[in-house]
Amino acid sequence: MHELFLIGIGTGNPDHVTFQAAEAIRGADLILIPRKGADKADLADLRRQICARVLGEEASERIAEFDLPVRDASGDYRAGVLDWHDAIAGVWTDTVAAASPAPRKVALLIWGDPSLYDSSLRIAARLSPAPRITVIPGITAIQALCAAHRIPLNEIGAPVVITTGRQIRDHGWPEGADTVVAMLDGGCAFQSLAPEGIRIWWGAYLGMAEEIAIAGPLAEAGPEILKTREEARARHGWLMDIYLMRRG
C-alpha cells in the first residue's frame, strides 16, 4: 500500500458523496469495507451501494471486507481505545496483504468526515510502513443536523463547543458556550442538565430515508427523544444520532 485514501461519504445519503470522493473511489485499486456485525449490516450495505453507484460492475472486484475488532470496554477508556486502534490497524494491514494483485492505492469510506470525531487518521498513523495519506472531506453529522432542522450552527458572533456525551455528563454545560453540539452520546447526557432555558435539536439517521428529527425546549423534547431513540434502535438494530443545544 503506497497511498491510503480516507474518503468522507456523509451521513448515509449516497447523494452526499462529492465529485472529489467519487474520483478517489474510481482511482482506488482496493476499497476496504468494515463489517460491524449483523445488527449494523446496513452500514456495510450503504458502502457497497456507494461503490456500485460509482464503479458499476467493477465494484465487487475492488472491494475487500473485514470484520471490525470489538473494543474492550471493561477497563480504562483511553487504554481500551488505543488497543482497539492497534487491532484495527493490524486488520487493515492483513486485509491489504491478502489482496491480489497487490494494491498501490487503498481507500476507506468514512462516515461523515475523517477529521471530526473519527479514528481513521489515528489508526492510519499506526500503519508500518507508513503510506501516503490523502483525506477527502465529507458532509458531517453537524451539517446534516442543522440542515434537517433548518437552523444555523451558531448565533451571531457567538462560540460553539463540539463535545461528547461523556464530557457533558462528567463536567456539565461547557463554560462560555452558548451553543453545544454533542456527539458520541449513547447515554443521552442531556438528562444530566437542568433543562430550564435550554432548547435542543436532535436527529438520527440523518440524510437517510429513516431520518428522524425532534426539536423543542429540553424539558419537553427530552422525554420524546428518549422514547423515540429506543423505538428506533429496536426497529433498526442500531442508531446514530447527534444533537445541538442552545441556551438563552
PASEBA-1860 file (N, C-alpha, C; in nm, 3 decimals):
! residues 248
1> MHELFLIG> 0.085/-0.119/0.000/0.000/0.000/0.000/0.089/0.124/0.000 ~ 0.083/0.199/-0.111/0.163/0.320/-0.121/0.084/0.445/-0.083 ~ -0.048/0.438/-0.104/-0.130/0.555/-0.072/-0.263/0.507/-0.014 ~ -0.306/0.573/0.093/-0.432/0.542/0.159/-0.524/0.663/0.149 ~ -0.643/0.643/0.092/-0.743/0.748/0.079/-0.848/0.729/0.187 ~ -0.866/0.828/0.270/-0.973/0.829/0.369/-1.082/0.922/0.314 ~ -1.191/0.862/0.271/-1.290/0.934/0.191/-1.417/0.958/0.273 ~ -1.446/1.082/0.304/-1.570/1.116/0.373/-1.689/1.095/0.282
9> IGTGNPDH> -1.791/1.023/0.332/-1.907/0.991/0.247/-2.037/1.048/0.301 ~ -2.031/1.138/0.399/-2.153/1.196/0.452/-2.221/1.104/0.552 ~ -2.350/1.126/0.573/-2.418/1.062/0.685/-2.521/0.957/0.645 ~ -2.508/0.901/0.528/-2.598/0.793/0.492/-2.674/0.813/0.363 ~ -2.667/0.932/0.307/-2.732/0.959/0.179/-2.626/0.948/0.069 ~ -2.643/0.855/-0.026/-2.544/0.844/-0.133/-2.519/0.973/-0.208 ~ -2.619/1.063/-0.208/-2.601/1.192/-0.274/-2.501/1.282/-0.201 ~ -2.465/1.246/-0.078/-2.363/1.321/-0.006/-2.223/1.300/-0.063
17> VTFQAAEA> -2.205/1.196/-0.141/-2.073/1.166/-0.198/-2.039/1.273/-0.301 ~ -1.929/1.343/-0.279/-1.891/1.454/-0.366/-1.822/1.403/-0.493 ~ -1.808/1.492/-0.590/-1.734/1.457/-0.711/-1.592/1.416/-0.676 ~ -1.531/1.488/-0.581/-1.394/1.455/-0.540/-1.388/1.315/-0.479 ~ -1.488/1.283/-0.395/-1.491/1.150/-0.334/-1.509/1.042/-0.440 ~ -1.599/1.065/-0.535/-1.623/0.966/-0.640/-1.497/0.944/-0.723 ~ -1.424/1.050/-0.751/-1.300/1.037/-0.828/-1.197/0.955/-0.751 ~ -1.189/0.976/-0.620/-1.096/0.898/-0.539/-1.136/0.751/-0.534
25> IRGADLIL> -1.266/0.723/-0.526/-1.312/0.584/-0.528/-1.275/0.518/-0.660 ~ -1.295/0.589/-0.769/-1.261/0.532/-0.901/-1.113/0.507/-0.915 ~ -1.030/0.587/-0.847/-0.885/0.572/-0.860/-0.825/0.468/-0.768 ~ -0.904/0.410/-0.676/-0.850/0.313/-0.580/-0.840/0.175/-0.641 ~ -0.732/0.105/-0.610/-0.717/-0.034/-0.651/-0.797/-0.127/-0.560 ~ -0.812/-0.087/-0.433/-0.881/-0.171/-0.335/-0.959/-0.080/-0.241 ~ -1.082/-0.120/-0.211/-1.167/-0.045/-0.117/-1.199/-0.136/0.000 ~ -1.162/-0.094/0.120/-1.186/-0.174/0.240/-1.322/-0.138/0.300
33> IPRKGADK> -1.402/-0.239/0.329/-1.533/-0.218/0.389/-1.541/-0.297/0.520 ~ -1.562/-0.228/0.633/-1.572/-0.298/0.762/-1.709/-0.360/0.782 ~ -1.709/-0.478/0.842/-1.834/-0.541/0.885/-1.842/-0.528/1.037 ~ -1.956/-0.475/1.085/-1.972/-0.448/1.228/-2.076/-0.538/1.293 ~ -2.100/-0.655/1.234/-2.198/-0.747/1.289/-2.333/-0.734/1.222 ~ -2.418/-0.833/1.244/-2.548/-0.838/1.177/-2.635/-0.718/1.211 ~ -2.625/-0.667/1.334/-2.710/-0.555/1.375/-2.680/-0.428/1.298 ~ -2.556/-0.417/1.247/-2.517/-0.296/1.174/-2.484/-0.327/1.029
41> ADLADLRR> -2.549/-0.430/0.974/-2.524/-0.467/0.836/-2.560/-0.354/0.739 ~ -2.654/-0.269/0.779/-2.694/-0.157/0.693/-2.576/-0.067/0.658 ~ -2.482/-0.053/0.752/-2.369/0.039/0.730/-2.277/-0.015/0.621 ~ -2.253/-0.146/0.621/-2.173/-0.207/0.515/-2.249/-0.204/0.383 ~ -2.381/-0.228/0.389/-2.462/-0.226/0.267/-2.457/-0.089/0.200 ~ -2.462/0.016/0.281/-2.458/0.150/0.223/-2.325/0.174/0.151 ~ -2.216/0.130/0.211/-2.086/0.146/0.146/-2.081/0.067/0.015 ~ -2.137/-0.052/0.015/-2.142/-0.131/-0.109/-2.224/-0.059/-0.215
49> QICARVLG> -2.336/0.001/-0.174/-2.421/0.073/-0.269/-2.348/0.191/-0.330 ~ -2.272/0.262/-0.246/-2.195/0.376/-0.298/-2.092/0.328/-0.399 ~ -2.022/0.219/-0.368/-1.922/0.165/-0.461/-1.988/0.123/-0.592 ~ -2.104/0.057/-0.583/-2.174/0.014/-0.703/-2.218/0.133/-0.786 ~ -2.261/0.237/-0.719/-2.308/0.357/-0.789/-2.194/0.426/-0.863 ~ -2.075/0.427/-0.801/-1.960/0.495/-0.862/-1.887/0.406/-0.962 ~ -1.874/0.277/-0.930/-1.790/0.187/-1.010/-1.867/0.096/-1.104 ~ -1.997/0.084/-1.083/-2.074/-0.006/-1.167/-2.036/-0.152/-1.143
57> EEASERIA> -2.024/-0.228/-1.250/-1.999/-0.371/-1.240/-1.861/-0.403/-1.183 ~ -1.770/-0.307/-1.184/-1.636/-0.331/-1.132/-1.630/-0.331/-0.979 ~ -1.737/-0.288/-0.914/-1.733/-0.266/-0.769/-1.691/-0.391/-0.693 ~ -1.753/-0.504/-0.722/-1.725/-0.626/-0.644/-1.580/-0.670/-0.657 ~ -1.516/-0.640/-0.769/-1.377/-0.682/-0.791/-1.279/-0.598/-0.709 ~ -1.322/-0.480/-0.666/-1.229/-0.390/-0.597/-1.253/-0.385/-0.447 ~ -1.354/-0.454/-0.396/-1.390/-0.447/-0.255/-1.329/-0.563/-0.179 ~ -1.274/-0.533/-0.062/-1.232/-0.636/0.034/-1.296/-0.602/0.168
65> EFDLPVRD> -1.366/-0.697/0.225/-1.435/-0.673/0.352/-1.359/-0.736/0.468 ~ -1.375/-0.678/0.586/-1.309/-0.730/0.705/-1.400/-0.711/0.825 ~ -1.383/-0.797/0.924/-1.459/-0.785/1.048/-1.390/-0.687/1.141 ~ -1.463/-0.584/1.181/-1.405/-0.482/1.268/-1.384/-0.539/1.408 ~ -1.264/-0.527/1.464/-1.242/-0.572/1.602/-1.334/-0.501/1.699 ~ -1.365/-0.567/1.808/-1.453/-0.511/1.910/-1.369/-0.449/2.021 ~ -1.405/-0.327/2.061/-1.330/-0.260/2.167/-1.362/-0.320/2.303 ~ -1.258/-0.341/2.383/-1.275/-0.387/2.520/-1.313/-0.269/2.607
73> ASGDYRAG> -1.436/-0.269/2.655/-1.486/-0.157/2.735/-1.481/-0.184/2.884 ~ -1.408/-0.287/2.925/-1.410/-0.327/3.065/-1.312/-0.250/3.153 ~ -1.208/-0.193/3.093/-1.105/-0.127/3.174/-1.098/0.023/3.148 ~ -0.976/0.077/3.152/-0.954/0.219/3.129/-0.998/0.257/2.988 ~ -1.077/0.365/2.977/-1.135/0.402/2.849/-1.028/0.432/2.744 ~ -0.933/0.520/2.778/-0.833/0.562/2.680/-0.745/0.444/2.639 ~ -0.702/0.364/2.735/-0.618/0.249/2.703/-0.692/0.152/2.613 ~ -0.822/0.133/2.642/-0.902/0.043/2.559/-0.914/0.092/2.416
81> VLDWHDAI> -0.929/0.224/2.400/-0.940/0.281/2.265/-0.808/0.264/2.189 ~ -0.696/0.291/2.255/-0.566/0.278/2.189/-0.539/0.134/2.146 ~ -0.572/0.039/2.233/-0.555/-0.103/2.196/-0.645/-0.138/2.078 ~ -0.764/-0.085/2.079/-0.859/-0.110/1.970/-0.806/-0.054/1.838 ~ -0.748/0.065/1.842/-0.690/0.123/1.721/-0.575/0.037/1.668 ~ -0.493/-0.015/1.756/-0.385/-0.104/1.714/-0.441/-0.227/1.643 ~ -0.547/-0.282/1.700/-0.607/-0.402/1.642/-0.665/-0.373/1.503 ~ -0.729/-0.258/1.488/-0.787/-0.223/1.358/-0.677/-0.202/1.254
89> AGVWTDTV> -0.569/-0.133/1.294/-0.457/-0.114/1.201/-0.402/-0.248/1.154 ~ -0.396/-0.345/1.246/-0.348/-0.477/1.209/-0.440/-0.546/1.110 ~ -0.570/-0.531/1.128/-0.666/-0.592/1.036/-0.658/-0.525/0.899 ~ -0.645/-0.392/0.896/-0.626/-0.323/0.768/-0.505/-0.381/0.695 ~ -0.394/-0.393/0.766/-0.270/-0.442/0.705/-0.288/-0.583/0.651 ~ -0.350/-0.670/0.730/-0.369/-0.809/0.687/-0.462/-0.818/0.567 ~ -0.566/-0.737/0.564/-0.662/-0.741/0.454/-0.597/-0.694/0.324 ~ -0.517/-0.590/0.332/-0.447/-0.540/0.213/-0.344/-0.642/0.167
97> AAASPAPR> -0.273/-0.704/0.261/-0.170/-0.801/0.225/-0.228/-0.924/0.156 ~ -0.353/-0.956/0.186/-0.416/-1.074/0.127/-0.469/-1.049/-0.013 ~ -0.474/-0.922/-0.055/-0.529/-0.888/-0.186/-0.431/-0.923/-0.297 ~ -0.486/-0.965/-0.408/-0.404/-0.997/-0.525/-0.476/-0.949/-0.650 ~ -0.405/-0.872/-0.734/-0.267/-0.827/-0.720/-0.252/-0.725/-0.608 ~ -0.129/-0.703/-0.564/-0.104/-0.612/-0.453/-0.148/-0.471/-0.489 ~ -0.236/-0.410/-0.410/-0.285/-0.276/-0.442/-0.186/-0.167/-0.403 ~ -0.177/-0.065/-0.485/-0.094/0.051/-0.452/-0.179/0.160/-0.385
105> KVALLIWG> -0.303/0.175/-0.431/-0.393/0.276/-0.377/-0.511/0.207/-0.309 ~ -0.526/0.233/-0.179/-0.631/0.171/-0.099/-0.722/0.280/-0.045 ~ -0.851/0.252/-0.039/-0.948/0.351/0.008/-1.035/0.294/0.118 ~ -1.072/0.381/0.210/-1.172/0.352/0.313/-1.280/0.459/0.305 ~ -1.405/0.417/0.307/-1.517/0.510/0.303/-1.557/0.543/0.446 ~ -1.536/0.668/0.484/-1.552/0.711/0.623/-1.685/0.783/0.642 ~ -1.763/0.738/0.740/-1.890/0.802/0.771/-1.865/0.946/0.814 ~ -1.938/1.040/0.757/-1.918/1.180/0.791/-1.790/1.233/0.728
113> DPSLYDSS> -1.702/1.285/0.812/-1.575/1.342/0.767/-1.462/1.281/0.850 ~ -1.351/1.243/0.786/-1.242/1.177/0.860/-1.180/1.262/0.972 ~ -1.203/1.392/0.971/-1.136/1.478/1.069/-1.218/1.501/1.196 ~ -1.348/1.463/1.197/-1.435/1.503/1.307/-1.484/1.380/1.383 ~ -1.433/1.362/1.504/-1.472/1.250/1.590/-1.475/1.118/1.514 ~ -1.368/1.095/1.441/-1.348/0.968/1.372/-1.204/0.925/1.397 ~ -1.181/0.796/1.407/-1.049/0.746/1.445/-0.960/0.707/1.328 ~ -1.009/0.719/1.205/-0.935/0.664/1.092/-0.796/0.726/1.076
121> LRIAARLS> -0.782/0.856/1.099/-0.650/0.918/1.085/-0.554/0.867/1.192 ~ -0.603/0.847/1.313/-0.518/0.794/1.419/-0.478/0.649/1.390 ~ -0.571/0.573/1.337/-0.540/0.434/1.303/-0.440/0.430/1.188 ~ -0.460/0.515/1.088/-0.368/0.518/0.974/-0.226/0.552/1.017 ~ -0.212/0.634/1.121/-0.079/0.671/1.171/-0.004/0.552/1.230 ~ -0.074/0.443/1.259/-0.011/0.324/1.316/0.041/0.229/1.208 ~ 0.009/0.253/1.083/0.049/0.162/0.976/0.200/0.169/0.951 ~ 0.260/0.055/0.928/0.403/0.049/0.901/0.429/-0.059/0.795
129> PAPRITVI> 0.498/-0.018/0.687/0.547/0.117/0.656/0.433/0.214/0.632 ~ 0.459/0.340/0.661/0.354/0.440/0.654/0.322/0.475/0.508 ~ 0.196/0.463/0.467/0.160/0.507/0.332/0.140/0.658/0.328 ~ 0.138/0.710/0.208/0.096/0.849/0.191/-0.055/0.854/0.217 ~ -0.101/0.951/0.294/-0.242/0.958/0.331/-0.307/1.079/0.263 ~ -0.418/1.054/0.197/-0.497/1.160/0.135/-0.636/1.160/0.198 ~ -0.680/1.276/0.245/-0.810/1.288/0.309/-0.905/1.363/0.215 ~ -1.021/1.300/0.191/-1.126/1.364/0.112/-1.237/1.405/0.209
137> PGITAIQA> -1.265/1.534/0.225/-1.364/1.578/0.323/-1.505/1.534/0.286 ~ -1.588/1.515/0.389/-1.727/1.476/0.367/-1.822/1.561/0.448 ~ -1.949/1.552/0.418/-2.052/1.622/0.494/-2.060/1.561/0.633 ~ -2.057/1.645/0.735/-2.057/1.596/0.872/-2.199/1.583/0.926 ~ -2.212/1.508/1.036/-2.342/1.496/1.102/-2.390/1.632/1.153 ~ -2.296/1.719/1.189/-2.335/1.853/1.236/-2.403/1.930/1.124 ~ -2.345/1.927/1.006/-2.407/1.995/0.892/-2.543/1.934/0.859 ~ -2.550/1.800/0.861/-2.676/1.733/0.829/-2.784/1.765/0.933
145> LCAAHRIP> -2.744/1.777/1.060/-2.839/1.811/1.166/-2.895/1.951/1.145 ~ -2.806/2.046/1.121/-2.851/2.184/1.100/-2.940/2.195/0.976 ~ -2.907/2.119/0.872/-2.989/2.121/0.751/-3.126/2.061/0.778 ~ -3.131/1.951/0.853/-3.259/1.886/0.882/-3.353/1.978/0.959 ~ -3.295/2.059/1.049/-3.377/2.149/1.131/-3.384/2.291/1.074 ~ -3.309/2.315/0.966/-3.309/2.447/0.902/-3.268/2.556/1.001 ~ -3.156/2.532/1.069/-3.105/2.628/1.167/-2.957/2.656/1.139 ~ -2.909/2.776/1.177/-2.765/2.799/1.170/-2.696/2.729/1.287
153> LNEIGAPV> -2.571/2.693/1.268/-2.496/2.628/1.375/-2.474/2.722/1.492 ~ -2.443/2.847/1.464/-2.406/2.941/1.569/-2.498/3.062/1.571 ~ -2.504/3.125/1.688/-2.567/3.256/1.698/-2.469/3.361/1.644 ~ -2.514/3.482/1.622/-2.428/3.585/1.562/-2.307/3.611/1.651 ~ -2.189/3.586/1.597/-2.065/3.613/1.668/-2.043/3.531/1.793 ~ -2.120/3.426/1.814/-2.114/3.350/1.939/-2.037/3.219/1.919 ~ -1.974/3.170/2.025/-1.895/3.047/2.014/-1.982/2.922/2.012 ~ -1.924/2.815/1.959/-1.987/2.683/1.957/-1.887/2.584/2.015
161> VITTGRQI> -1.933/2.496/2.102/-1.849/2.389/2.155/-1.900/2.256/2.101 ~ -1.809/2.180/2.040/-1.839/2.046/1.993/-1.775/1.949/2.092 ~ -1.855/1.865/2.153/-1.804/1.780/2.259/-1.872/1.644/2.256 ~ -1.853/1.566/2.361/-1.912/1.432/2.368/-2.009/1.423/2.484 ~ -2.092/1.322/2.478/-2.184/1.299/2.588/-2.111/1.274/2.718 ~ -1.999/1.204/2.712/-1.919/1.176/2.833/-1.874/1.305/2.900 ~ -1.831/1.404/2.821/-1.785/1.531/2.877/-1.900/1.608/2.941 ~ -2.016/1.606/2.877/-2.132/1.676/2.935/-2.174/1.608/3.064
169> RDHGWPEG> -2.176/1.478/3.065/-2.218/1.404/3.185/-2.121/1.427/3.301 ~ -1.991/1.433/3.270/-1.890/1.445/3.376/-1.866/1.589/3.420 ~ -1.885/1.686/3.327/-1.845/1.824/3.357/-1.957/1.926/3.339 ~ -2.073/1.884/3.292/-2.184/1.977/3.276/-2.172/2.062/3.151 ~ -2.249/2.170/3.149/-2.252/2.260/3.033/-2.114/2.328/3.018 ~ -2.054/2.324/2.897/-1.922/2.385/2.878/-1.922/2.534/2.908 ~ -1.824/2.577/2.984/-1.816/2.717/3.025/-1.797/2.808/2.904 ~ -1.872/2.916/2.902/-1.858/3.017/2.798/-1.929/2.985/2.668
177> ADTVVAML> -2.000/2.874/2.661/-2.064/2.834/2.537/-2.211/2.872/2.535 ~ -2.256/2.927/2.424/-2.399/2.949/2.403/-2.463/2.828/2.335 ~ -2.384/2.765/2.247/-2.432/2.651/2.169/-2.339/2.533/2.191 ~ -2.396/2.416/2.215/-2.319/2.294/2.237/-2.370/2.186/2.143 ~ -2.278/2.122/2.074/-2.310/2.007/1.990/-2.254/1.883/2.058 ~ -2.339/1.783/2.079/-2.297/1.659/2.146/-2.291/1.546/2.045 ~ -2.174/1.481/2.040/-2.154/1.365/1.954/-2.118/1.245/2.041 ~ -2.128/1.127/1.984/-2.090/1.004/2.054/-2.160/0.992/2.189
185> DGGCAFQS> -2.288/1.019/2.191/-2.361/1.018/2.317/-2.467/0.908/2.317 ~ -2.425/0.787/2.352/-2.519/0.677/2.359/-2.604/0.679/2.484 ~ -2.568/0.765/2.581/-2.639/0.767/2.708/-2.729/0.887/2.731 ~ -2.746/0.971/2.628/-2.835/1.089/2.638/-2.796/1.176/2.758 ~ -2.675/1.230/2.752/-2.622/1.309/2.863/-2.701/1.436/2.889 ~ -2.785/1.477/2.796/-2.866/1.597/2.822/-2.955/1.579/2.944 ~ -2.978/1.453/2.985/-3.059/1.428/3.104/-2.991/1.478/3.231 ~ -2.859/1.497/3.226/-2.785/1.541/3.345/-2.790/1.692/3.364
193> LAPEGIRI> -2.847/1.765/3.268/-2.851/1.911/3.274/-2.985/1.960/3.328 ~ -2.982/2.069/3.403/-3.107/2.137/3.439/-3.167/2.194/3.311 ~ -3.289/2.159/3.274/-3.341/2.192/3.141/-3.386/2.336/3.121 ~ -3.399/2.412/3.229/-3.452/2.548/3.216/-3.366/2.632/3.121 ~ -3.430/2.695/3.024/-3.361/2.786/2.933/-3.282/2.718/2.823 ~ -3.293/2.586/2.809/-3.219/2.513/2.706/-3.316/2.460/2.601 ~ -3.280/2.481/2.476/-3.356/2.425/2.364/-3.267/2.322/2.296 ~ -3.327/2.213/2.247/-3.250/2.104/2.186/-3.302/2.075/2.046
201> WWGAYLGM> -3.208/2.045/1.955/-3.239/1.998/1.821/-3.169/1.863/1.805 ~ -3.244/1.758/1.787/-3.190/1.621/1.783/-3.221/1.557/1.649 ~ -3.131/1.470/1.604/-3.157/1.398/1.479/-3.089/1.263/1.480 ~ -3.152/1.167/1.413/-3.095/1.033/1.397/-3.111/0.990/1.252 ~ -3.020/0.903/1.208/-3.019/0.855/1.068/-3.023/0.973/0.970 ~ -2.949/1.077/1.002/-2.956/1.199/0.923/-2.912/1.175/0.779 ~ -2.988/1.227/0.687/-2.958/1.211/0.545/-3.012/1.082/0.485 ~ -3.059/0.990/0.569/-3.111/0.864/0.521/-3.263/0.870/0.509
209> AEEIAIAG> -3.321/0.769/0.445/-3.466/0.764/0.432/-3.533/0.754/0.569 ~ -3.460/0.697/0.666/-3.515/0.677/0.801/-3.498/0.798/0.891 ~ -3.452/0.910/0.838/-3.420/1.028/0.919/-3.534/1.065/1.016 ~ -3.493/1.095/1.141/-3.586/1.142/1.243/-3.530/1.271/1.300 ~ -3.614/1.370/1.321/-3.570/1.498/1.378/-3.673/1.545/1.480 ~ -3.625/1.586/1.598/-3.709/1.637/1.704/-3.645/1.764/1.760 ~ -3.725/1.865/1.788/-3.673/1.989/1.844/-3.774/2.047/1.941 ~ -3.722/2.126/2.037/-3.809/2.193/2.131/-3.736/2.223/2.260
217> PLAEAGPE> -3.805/2.285/2.356/-3.744/2.305/2.488/-3.701/2.170/2.545 ~ -3.584/2.166/2.609/-3.530/2.039/2.657/-3.626/1.968/2.752 ~ -3.695/2.042/2.836/-3.787/1.980/2.932/-3.898/1.903/2.862 ~ -3.939/1.950/2.744/-4.048/1.885/2.671/-3.996/1.784/2.569 ~ -3.890/1.821/2.497/-3.840/1.734/2.390/-3.756/1.618/2.443 ~ -3.691/1.638/2.559/-3.605/1.533/2.613/-3.674/1.398/2.627 ~ -3.787/1.391/2.697/-3.856/1.261/2.710/-3.899/1.202/2.575 ~ -3.940/1.288/2.482/-3.978/1.239/2.349/-3.858/1.178/2.276
225> ILKTREEA> -3.742/1.242/2.291/-3.621/1.190/2.228/-3.584/1.053/2.285 ~ -3.591/1.040/2.417/-3.558/0.912/2.480/-3.647/0.800/2.428 ~ -3.775/0.825/2.420/-3.870/0.725/2.373/-3.846/0.693/2.225 ~ -3.822/0.795/2.145/-3.801/0.775/2.001/-3.673/0.698/1.974 ~ -3.569/0.726/2.052/-3.441/0.655/2.035/-3.458/0.506/2.058 ~ -3.525/0.469/2.165/-3.542/0.328/2.198/-3.623/0.257/2.091 ~ -3.728/0.321/2.044/-3.810/0.261/1.939/-3.731/0.244/1.810 ~ -3.651/0.345/1.774/-3.573/0.339/1.650/-3.464/0.232/1.659
233> RARHGWLM> -3.398/0.223/1.773/-3.294/0.120/1.790/-3.354/-0.020/1.781 ~ -3.469/-0.038/1.842/-3.535/-0.169/1.836/-3.576/-0.203/1.693 ~ -3.615/-0.102/1.619/-3.663/-0.124/1.482/-3.548/-0.155/1.386 ~ -3.435/-0.083/1.401/-3.325/-0.095/1.305/-3.209/-0.181/1.355 ~ -3.200/-0.200/1.486/-3.087/-0.274/1.541/-2.966/-0.189/1.570 ~ -2.965/-0.064/1.527/-2.853/0.027/1.550/-2.908/0.170/1.543 ~ -2.829/0.264/1.591/-2.872/0.404/1.588/-2.751/0.495/1.589 ~ -2.752/0.594/1.500/-2.653/0.701/1.502/-2.729/0.832/1.518
241> DIYLMRRG> -2.697/0.907/1.622/-2.769/1.033/1.643/-2.674/1.141/1.692 ~ -2.725/1.261/1.694/-2.647/1.379/1.734/-2.748/1.484/1.777 ~ -2.703/1.577/1.862/-2.795/1.686/1.898/-2.718/1.814/1.925 ~ -2.790/1.924/1.910/-2.740/2.059/1.937/-2.829/2.120/2.044 ~ -2.767/2.187/2.140/-2.841/2.256/2.245/-2.798/2.403/2.246 ~ -2.897/2.488/2.278/-2.869/2.630/2.284/-2.932/2.689/2.409 ~ -2.859/2.778/2.474/-2.910/2.847/2.593/-2.951/2.990/2.557 ~ -3.050/3.037/2.633/-3.083/3.179/2.619/-3.200/3.201/2.525
END
